[in-house]
Amino acid sequence: MLPSRRNLFSLLAAGLISFGMADAARAQAPREIRIDYATYNPVSLVLKERGILERALAGDGIGVRWVQSLGSNKALEFLNAGSLDFGSTAGAAALIGRINGNPIKSVYVYSRPEWTALVTRKDSPVASVADLKGKRIAVTRGTDPHIFLVRSLREAGLTERDVRLVLLQHPDGRTALERGDVDAWAGLDPLMAAAEIESGARLFHRNAAANTWGILNVREAFARENPALVNRVLAAYEEARAWALANPAELKALLVGFTKLPEPVVARQLERTELTHSAIGPAQIDTILQAGLALQEAGVLPAGTDVHAALDALVDRRFATAAR
């Protein structure tokens, strides 16, 4: 039985709508993923060097654009501007970013590092945090070293108003310390390890528990529109992390190649970097929460900030299964 003219038009319209929906779906799929790499995130270097993500996405015609982050502040800046889809930060830095209106979600743990401490020159009279009163300190605002400095000052009964902050990116902070332009530096590995080994710099104040976790963040809009792609990126990260754990000598060589730092420096960084975690769980959440509350008490975050709510909005554990 032949369809009536009205039914024929209906079938044609349905077909056109179907094709239109398929075309729209294809148009909405990103043609590339923009992701960062950083020397403070060894797993990202493995991911980049070994082409794991490129192979995973090649069949779908999705490219990968790599952007270097020099610190959590830069990764957050790139995420907020939409020039990155995925960015590496410290957990507390991500929380501050979220509180300040950066629409990101934290979805993965790439390391448990002791990547920051307070550093001074080998011949400096500075021996404790209390000695920093009135001194010049190099720091990169909005990063874990900055957060570590604020918390350390608070524990010593000081605030940022009691010292003179010199705002520099991490590499310039090391240079300023070694030139004598500042009295101390809130350091970051591997630059901190290089300062130790190459110029005898002293880590005069350490607290591994106050270093927040290495966290991978994704733009909230990207996660909402492309949840399957987020899972695939995390699966690629897991492959890279497993390779890093299984090949410590190769990981060290890879870091040496990226950083151009001597092998002993990279070895020192890796001594302070644990790669056995991936999913954001209670331990990670509590560490970030405690950092946020400490920053609020120190006056860095407004007194009215709901830190618990901000953390709930930041962490997205839907992707934890893929990470594990």
Secondary structure, 3 states (H helix, E strand, C coil): CCCCHHHHHHHHHHHHHHHHHHHHHHHHCCCEEEEEEECCEHHHHHHHHHCHHHHHHHCCCCEEEEEECCCHHHHHHHHHHCCCCEEEEEHHHHHHHHHCCCCEEEEEEEEEECCCCEEECCCCCCCCHHHHCCCEEEECCCCHHHHHHHHHHHHCCCCHHHCEEEECCHHHHHHHHHHCCCCEEECCCCHHHHHHHHHCCEEEECCHHHCCCEEEEEEHHHHHHCHHHHHHHHHHHHHHHHHHHHCHHHHHHHHHHHHCCCHHHHHHHHHCEECCCCCCCHHHHHHHHHHHHHHHHCCCCCCCCCHHHHHHHHECHHHHHHHC
